[in-house]
Amino acid sequence: MDTGVAASYEEQRLPNKLSASDAASFSQQLLQDSGFDKFGPAFALKLCKDGLAGASSYDAAVVLLKAEGQQLWQAAVDRVQGRKVEGSLPQSDDRMLYWARLTMTLALRQWKPDFPLDDAQRAALENEFERASRGQYAIDFPEGAGHKRILVSGFDPFTLGTPGVHDNPNIRIGNPSGATILSLDGNTVALGDGTTAVIRTFILPVNYPPFLQGMQEDTLGPWFKPGPKRVDASISMSQGGGAFHLEHFNGRYHLASIPGNDNVWPACMDGDRFPSVLDCDIYPPERWLGFLPRPWAKETPPQFTVSTLPFQAMIDAKTGEGVINRDTETPGGWSVIRRDTYNVQPCKKDALGPLDNNCARTGGGGNYLSNASAYRNTLLRDTFKLNIPAGHIHTPVMTRFGAGSDGKITDATFEGFRDSIVAQGRNLVIAMAKTLSAPAP
């Protein structure tokens, strides 16, 4: 190990403390209280034991890193679903997956294997581990007409504060979409026509570069292609506002007001920021789109995509029954709303006429990575000409803590919001699943 190798921007938050006087960092406290503090040290030991690298070649390293990443993912799913819960934190907590992953990516970054490894190969190994630890390689479905196959994605926590700055309670933030999909992975739903819906899930990073490289398409694409395990529905999910919003329109523009967890914006942040400028609009990978989307052209791919979620069925499903709306402390959960909003802007500097003045500015879900995940998901549906439900769910905001709890890694208010949002979010996915049942003859 070369401990002189600098940590990434995200990894530099690992030492951050809720209070500068704390003996342990926030991440150490969280990982200890979830039983996930063992993953980083065990991984480092696997990489380098008794002076020998844990893999003797690049190919062997790929196998090792996939296995270790999938082990972390499965441990998170098992904890959230109650199969193996260690530590004092409630099983519904989603945050341990994110912070344990960072301890492991830091070890991987500092690894000095016994075989030659150039920068491109190291980056590829890091990507393999990232994808495996996010459940992207764990997806599988049963074959045949007796099953309906559903994919659901969620996100990491984000807006976690500045590395090296203590006393910022934002570092405690979780993500209800991540908590929801961890609770759903592998779940089944019996449908009215005798078939069974099978739900598989994965986590996306709140960072632009993996999206620019096609991580989402590489995860969804194999299940959108023709075959006996082809997907029947695909939902992206993220944290939004004060209700459950079913986003109707998704925009191609993806330059938001905040960077990713890695402090990176798209390259056009430093330019004129018009859609036609490099990387202000989304450019899905040619390997899935079927054509090279560069240089920029307004409608290849299109400025907007449209959700095909069964809006009214999901709204009418009474998904809030038995759920406490923690914003109002009343029963019935949060409202479920079809959101039809969008905004347009000039496509380029000195735009003339209606065509050049009608490029996407925002979809219903804005122009950050949640909207990007919705756009990429629904564009892939259209690319493969699939007539399936596909769209985005924005959950209510979970980041609430009780007064006077800034020094605590969790409290009853935070846990109550998470449990209620997850319960209704699960109900919404299940309500969508039930619409896949064939109509009675």
Buried (B, 14 or more C-beta within 10 A) or exposed (E): EEEEEEBBBBBBBBBBBBEEEBEEBBBBBBBBBBBBBBBBEBBBEBBBEEEEBBBEEBEBBBEBBBEBBBBBBBBBBBBBBEEEBBBEBBBBBBBBBBBBBBBBBBBBBBBEBEEEBEEEBBEBBBBBBBBBBBBBBBBEBEEEEEBBBBBBBBBBBBEBBBBEEBBBBEBBBBBBBBBBBBBBBEBBBEBEEEBEBBBBBBBBBBBBEBBBEBBBBBBBBBBBEEEEBBBBBBBBBBBBBEBBBBBBBBBBBBBBEEBBBBBBBBBBBEEEBBBBBEBBBBBBBEEBBEEEBEEBEBEEBBBBBBBBBBBEEBBEBEBBEEBBBBBEEEEBBBEBBBBEEBBBBBBBEEBEEEEBEBBBBBBBBBBBBBBBBBBBBBBBBBBBEBEBBBBBBBBBBBBBBEEEBBEBBBBEBBBBBBBBBBBBBBBBBBBBBBBBBEEEE
